[in-house]
Amino acid sequence: MKRKGSTDHEAQMFGSMTPAGVLTPLDVQNKEFRVSRMGGYRMRDVDEFLDQVTDSLSALIAENARL
């Protein structure tokens, strides 16, 4: 799913310039979770993704504080 208003240039720019493991806005926008048998999202998938978002944001906040 492509974010409304995003461009291929954004995808190239954000996708190729970030260090490994750092989430981009497009990563968040394009994240899809599998649906569990009961019709909801698989909690483990959601938790793992939220952990990744938290780690990336924490690193960015710490880096900005150092600047």
C-alpha positions in Angstrom: 0.0 0.0 0.0 1.4 3.3 -1.0 1.0 6.3 1.2 -1.3 9.0 -0.2 0.9 11.7 -1.7 4.1 9.7 -1.5 6.4 9.6 -4.5 8.9 7.1 -6.0 11.5 9.7 -5.2 10.6 9.5 -1.5 10.8 5.7 -1.6 14.3 5.9 -3.2 15.5 8.6 -0.8 14.2 7.1 2.5 14.7 3.5 1.5 18.4 3.8 0.5 19.8 6.3 2.9 18.9 4.8 6.3 21.2 2.5 8.3 20.2 -1.1 8.7 17.5 -1.6 11.3 16.3 2.1 11.3 12.7 2.5 10.3 11.6 4.9 7.7 8.3 6.6 7.4 7.6 4.3 4.4 8.4 1.3 6.5 5.7 2.3 9.0 3.2 3.2 6.3 3.7 0.0 4.4 3.8 -2.4 7.4 1.1 -5.1 7.1 0.2 -7.5 9.9 -1.1 -11.0 9.3 -4.6 -11.8 10.5 -5.0 -14.4 13.2 -7.5 -17.3 13.0 -9.9 -15.3 15.2 -10.0 -12.4 12.8 -7.7 -10.0 14.6 -4.1 -9.2 14.2 -1.4 -11.5 15.6 -0.4 -9.9 18.8 3.2 -11.1 18.5 3.6 -9.4 15.1 2.2 -6.1 16.4 4.4 -6.3 19.5 7.5 -7.0 17.5 6.8 -4.1 15.2 6.1 -1.7 18.0 9.4 -2.7 19.7 11.2 -1.9 16.4 9.4 1.5 16.2 10.3 2.2 19.9 13.9 1.4 19.4 14.2 3.5 16.3 12.5 6.5 17.8 14.6 6.2 21.0 17.8 6.2 19.0 16.7 9.2 17.0 15.7 11.1 20.1 19.1 10.3 21.8 21.0 11.4 18.6 19.0 14.6 18.4 19.8 15.3 22.1 23.5 14.9 21.4 23.4 17.5 18.6 
